[in-house]
Amino acid sequence: MEKRLRWQWRRPQSRSWRVDETYIKVRGKWAYLYRAVDKLGNTIDFYLSATRNTKAAKRFLGKALRGLKEWEQPEVLNTDKAPAYAAAIAELKAEGKCPKDTRHRQVKYLNNVVEADHGKLKLLIRPVRGFKTMKTAYATIKGFEVMRALRKGQAGMFALQGGIVGEARIVERAFGLGPCALTEAMACYRTVWPTQNHKVNRKAP
């Protein structure tokens, strides 16, 4: 689901990103869920790692930056003061995987938006007890992240019917279920703009 829907929800609306990590227990041990949102709270990307170091931070940021258009690349990456982020960003810039002019900022209160988003995600994760492997944990979290992104309206342009029904239809279309997007769009058009309201008044010349 995450793979098929990725191009639909993953469109940063701001070039100012907030990057942070939170903790998830997997088989009784802490794992680290790296997450990035833009300053408006829209989900940009996420990555689950067994370690919290420069290598993990670099993998996450490289994943988040991969595939973005030039106008979607971040101008600012705001993180906490963990040295791993500064080292990871420097390495990515040196390798040409992060724009040279991207500014790394370390302002704690600006990360409140991503920390609040961590809390909302954990409300979904909390009832799911007993992750046994990193693979199953990451697969489950991906599902939660994608559905939360849809609920935030990040794929709003694809939700032709709006609301929960629109979200369900986005998922169905991604897996080839139900009518195609064009058929659905025409059905919505007819519902909103009934044919009788668009009759052409033909007058004699």
C-alpha positions in Angstrom: 0.0 0.0 0.0 2.8 2.4 0.9 4.6 1.7 -2.3 1.6 2.1 -4.6 0.3 5.3 -2.9 3.6 6.9 -2.3 3.5 9.2 -5.3 0.0 10.4 -4.4 0.5 11.5 -0.8 4.2 12.4 -0.8 4.1 16.0 -2.1 5.7 18.4 0.5 3.7 21.6 0.7 6.5 23.5 2.4 10.2 23.4 1.9 10.9 23.8 5.6 11.1 20.4 7.1 11.0 19.2 10.7 13.0 16.0 11.4 13.0 14.0 14.6 12.9 10.4 15.8 10.7 8.6 18.3 10.9 5.2 20.1 9.1 2.0 19.3 9.5 -1.3 21.1 10.3 -4.3 18.9 10.7 -7.7 20.6 11.2 -6.0 24.0 14.0 -3.6 22.7 13.8 0.0 21.6 13.9 0.8 17.9 14.0 4.3 16.4 11.3 5.6 14.1 12.8 8.5 12.1 10.1 10.9 10.8 10.0 14.1 8.8 7.0 16.5 8.4 6.9 19.9 6.8 6.1 22.9 8.9 2.4 22.5 8.1 2.5 19.0 9.6 2.3 17.0 6.4 4.1 13.7 6.4 7.2 13.6 4.2 8.8 10.3 5.1 9.7 7.8 7.8 12.2 5.1 8.5 12.5 2.4 11.2 16.0 1.6 12.5 17.5 -0.6 15.1 20.2 2.0 15.8 20.3 5.8 16.4 23.5 7.1 14.8 24.9 8.9 11.8 24.4 5.9 9.5 20.7 5.6 10.4 20.1 9.3 10.1 21.8 9.4 6.7 19.7 6.4 5.4 16.6 8.1 6.5 17.4 11.5 5.1 18.6 9.9 1.8 15.3 8.1 1.6 13.3 11.2 2.3 15.2 13.2 -0.4 15.1 10.5 -3.1 12.8 11.1 -6.0 11.9 14.7 -5.1 11.6 17.3 -7.9 13.8 20.3 -7.6 11.0 22.6 -6.3 10.2 20.0 -3.6 13.8 19.8 -2.2 14.0 21.3 1.3 15.4 24.7 1.9 15.6 24.1 5.7 16.1 20.9 7.7 15.2 21.6 11.3 16.5 19.0 13.8 17.4 18.6 17.4 21.0 19.0 18.5 22.0 15.4 18.0 25.4 15.5 16.2 24.3 12.6 14.0 22.1 14.8 11.9 24.8 17.4 11.1 27.2 14.6 10.1 24.5 12.9 7.9 23.5 16.1 6.2 27.2 17.0 5.5 27.8 13.5 3.9 24.7 13.8 1.8 25.7 17.2 0.5 29.2 15.9 -0.3 27.6 13.0 -2.3 25.2 15.4 -4.2 22.1 13.8 -2.6 21.1 16.9 -0.7 21.1 20.5 -2.1 24.2 22.4 -1.2 22.2 25.4 -0.2 19.8 23.5 2.2 20.2 25.0 5.6 20.5 22.8 8.7 18.8 24.6 11.6 18.7 23.3 15.2 15.9 25.1 17.0 14.1 22.9 19.5 10.7 24.6 19.7 10.3 24.5 15.9 10.2 20.7 16.2 7.0 20.8 18.3 5.0 20.1 15.2 6.7 16.8 14.5 6.7 15.8 18.2 3.0 16.4 18.3 2.6 14.3 15.2 4.6 11.5 16.9 2.0 11.5 19.7 -0.9 11.1 17.3 0.8 8.2 15.5 1.6 6.4 18.7 -2.1 6.5 19.6 -2.6 4.1 16.7 0.5 2.0 17.4 -0.2 1.6 21.1 -3.0 -1.0 20.8 -0.7 -3.1 18.5 1.3 -5.0 21.1 4.1 -7.4 20.6 6.0 -6.5 17.4 8.2 -9.6 17.0 10.5 -8.4 14.1 11.6 -5.2 12.6 10.1 -6.3 9.3 6.5 -6.7 10.7 6.9 -3.6 12.8 7.9 -1.5 9.8 5.2 -3.0 7.6 2.5 -2.1 10.2 3.8 1.4 10.7 3.9 2.1 7.0 0.2 1.3 6.8 -0.5 3.7 9.7 1.7 6.4 8.2 0.0 6.2 4.8 -3.5 6.3 6.2 -2.7 9.2 8.4 -1.2 11.1 5.4 -4.5 10.5 3.6 -6.5 11.6 6.6 -4.4 14.8 6.7 -5.6 15.5 3.1 -2.2 15.0 1.5 -3.8 13.2 -1.5 -6.8 15.5 -1.5 -6.6 16.1 -5.3 -7.1 12.4 -5.8 -10.0 12.1 -3.4 -12.7 12.8 -5.9 -15.6 12.0 -3.5 -14.1 13.6 -0.4 -14.0 12.3 3.2 -13.6 8.7 4.2 -15.3 7.5 1.0 -12.7 9.4 -1.1 -9.8 8.0 1.0 -11.2 4.4 0.4 -11.5 5.0 -3.3 -7.8 6.2 -3.5 -6.7 2.9 -2.0 -9.1 0.9 -4.2 -7.8 2.7 -7.4 -4.2 2.0 -6.3 -5.0 -1.8 -6.3 -7.2 -1.7 -9.5 -10.5 -2.2 -7.6 -13.7 -0.6 -8.7 -14.2 2.0 -11.5 -11.2 3.9 -13.0 -10.5 7.5 -12.0 -12.0 8.9 -15.2 -15.3 7.0 -14.7 -15.4 8.1 -11.1 -14.7 11.7 -12.0 -17.5 11.7 -14.6 -19.9 10.3 -12.0 -18.9 13.0 -9.5 -19.4 15.7 -12.2 -22.9 14.5 -13.0 -23.8 14.5 -9.3 -22.5 18.0 -8.7 -23.6 19.5 -12.0 -26.9 17.7 -13.1 -27.4 17.7 -16.8 -30.7 19.6 -16.6 -28.9 22.6 -15.1 -26.6 22.8 -18.2 -29.0 22.7 -21.0 -28.0 25.0 -23.8 -30.6 27.7 -24.5 -30.8 27.7 -28.3 -32.3 30.9 -29.6 -33.2 31.7 -33.1 -30.8 33.9 -34.9 
